[in-house]
Amino acid sequence: MEQATYTIPETAKIFSVTPALIYKMAKDGKIPTVNMNRRKAVPAWWIRQKLAEPKR
């Protein structure tokens, strides 16, 4: 079964950025998140969508 969400640190590793940047982008509304108990997670569909976009 495919993973439905990724933690903030996992998302940061996928995009080769710091977790602090992912947290800031999520806070600013640039990255969708879901609350998992008291932790934030990034939906896998969003990560797949961003990885499929052509690089600029």
Legacy VTK file of the C-alpha trace (Angstrom):
# vtk DataFile Version 3.0
C-alpha trace
ASCII
DATASET POLYDATA
POINTS 56 float
0.000 0.000 0.000
1.219 3.468 -0.859
1.977 6.007 1.840
-0.855 8.573 2.212
1.110 11.289 4.012
4.688 12.284 4.734
6.061 13.950 7.823
7.599 17.390 7.557
11.158 15.973 7.884
10.411 13.341 5.201
9.043 16.038 2.891
12.132 18.174 3.472
14.381 15.256 2.565
12.416 14.549 -0.639
12.853 18.166 -1.801
16.391 18.593 -0.402
15.467 21.528 1.818
15.362 22.096 5.572
12.377 21.088 7.680
12.178 24.729 8.830
11.455 25.797 5.239
8.695 23.198 4.890
7.146 24.315 8.206
7.248 27.968 7.055
5.719 27.168 3.672
2.984 25.137 5.386
2.300 27.986 7.814
2.113 30.434 4.896
-0.404 28.160 3.123
1.933 27.208 0.264
1.954 23.521 1.227
-1.223 21.705 2.290
-1.032 19.815 5.570
-3.257 17.546 7.587
-3.156 17.235 11.352
-2.230 13.779 12.599
-2.852 13.977 16.334
-0.566 16.901 17.215
1.745 16.540 14.215
1.437 17.984 10.740
1.764 15.793 7.675
1.922 16.573 3.968
-0.457 14.645 1.673
1.339 12.277 -0.697
-0.802 13.476 -3.639
0.696 16.968 -3.287
4.270 15.635 -3.238
3.614 13.450 -6.313
2.070 16.450 -8.106
5.058 18.693 -7.336
7.579 16.042 -8.369
5.764 15.589 -11.684
5.867 19.307 -12.551
8.585 20.374 -14.979
11.571 22.062 -13.321
11.930 25.783 -13.901
LINES 1 57
56 0 1 2 3 4 5 6 7 8 9 10 11 12 13 14 15 16 17 18 19 20 21 22 23 24 25 26 27 28 29 30 31 32 33 34 35 36 37 38 39 40 41 42 43 44 45 46 47 48 49 50 51 52 53 54 55
